[in-house]
Structure formats: structure tokens, C-alpha cells
Amino acid sequence: MRAGVRQVADGTYLVHGSNTNWVILTEGDAVTLIDTGYPGDRRQVLDSLAEVGGSPQAVAAVLITHAHNDHLGSAQYLREAYGTPVRAHEAEVPHARREFLHQVTIGQVLRNGWRPGVLPWAVHALRVGGTAHVPVAEPEPLPAAGPLDLPGRPVPVHTPGHTRGHTVFHLPQAGVVVSGDALVSGHPTSRVQGPQLLPDMFHHERAQALASLDILAELDADVLAPGHGPVHRGPMDRAAQRAREHAL
């Protein structure tokens, strides 16, 4: 299955993999890759780079919004095969190394199996490596503040809750927020359409995830490129407010 590549702004591409998205930022021949899908999405990741005129050799860095398997899947592969640096928030670095794992458990999934969409999602996740062991050997911590010297000039913004080190990437010049799982626009286990938090079982600290919506609301952007669901267009404060209303 091919990934769906959609240009959402100049040099900014939202790619739909198997229930998870990643983002490609291009600048000349160089590329920044934000997230890498499930382990089973590797061919789609490589194909999507080629589709936008890039290649794995052209990836200046892999930025990880958070270290769940459906976002971390091919990070170590790219590091080993191409020497690509992998970067994450300092609180997410040990998570990426798998010193611990804050991810929905099989028990939580089973307890929520009565909810529409949960069991089909779980079966798919197992098939594409949702429980695989995919640590990153030497993830690098992101700087504390300011734009990164990478294609797209992404600005890391710490948005804890989904995981302790969850980070979104603001692209001020493009008016885009790459939101990972801090704010999504859909998910196979949700019947809500539009901006929303993921269902509670996916969050390490739900109250903090809810509080991080206030951080997102302050970002000056009108394009949301989420970790799950389609692109959403509209001011971030309205998107965050809509997600808060659905969560209450």
C-alpha cells in the first residue's frame, strides 16, 4: 500500500501511512523527517521521500514528536543505514532508548475492546509492528528553545501529557503546526471528526495532555498537520478549544 502524500504548505508534506502520519520538510535537496510511522511502514516512508524528490540519504535529521512505536518505527533503521541523527525532547530521549515504555498496554486495549474501532485498530497495530522492540541507540536531545538549523526551520514546543517529552514542531514561516499526538483530527478508535485529543487510554497523563492544549492555542498557525487524521485548517486556538470541548 502506498502512503498518501499531501502538500499542505510550501515545502511541507503530510504523509498518511497505515493509521499514522509523518511529515516531510524540504529545502533544496535536503529534507527533515518528522516521525517515521510504524515499523511496518518503512517502505511507505522511503517511497514518500522519493515522491517529494528526496531520499533517505538527503534526510538531515529525524525529529520525533514522541517515542511510541507508531511514530518511532524506522528511526533506528535510518540512523543505522544512513547515519541520520534522531532527535527528541530531553524527557523523551530515555523513552526512545526504551529505558521505559509509556504506551497503551494490551490489557488497556482489551478493557476498551467494546468501543467501536478498537479491536480492528489493535489487530492492524500488531500486524505493522505496534509491539515490536524498536529502540533508538543514541537519540540526541533537542535544544531548549528556538528554531532548528534544519530544512523548514522547525521550532520545537514541549507539549507533555501524551508522553512526558511529547513535542510539537511549529513552522512559523509556513503557518503550520506538526502536532504529533498532542492534537489530532481523527483516529480509527474515535468517532469524532476534527480537532480532538486521542482517547484516554493512549495518554500517559491525560490532565497534562489537556493542559498542553493551552500551549498549542498560543501558536500562530492556521494549518494543523497531525499524527493521526487529515490536515485541518483554521486557527490553532479554535482547534484547541474544539478538542477541549470534545474531551470534557
Beta strands, then each sheet from edge to edge (+ up, - down):
strand 1: 4-9
strand 2: 12-16
strand 3: 21-27
strand 4: 30-34
strand 5: 59-63
strand 6: 86-88
strand 7: 140-141
strand 8: 155-158
strand 9: 167-171
strand 10: 176-180
strand 11: 223-226
strand 12: 232-233
sheet 1: 1+ 2- 3+ 4- 5- 6- 7-
sheet 2: 8+ 9- 10+ 11+ 12-
end
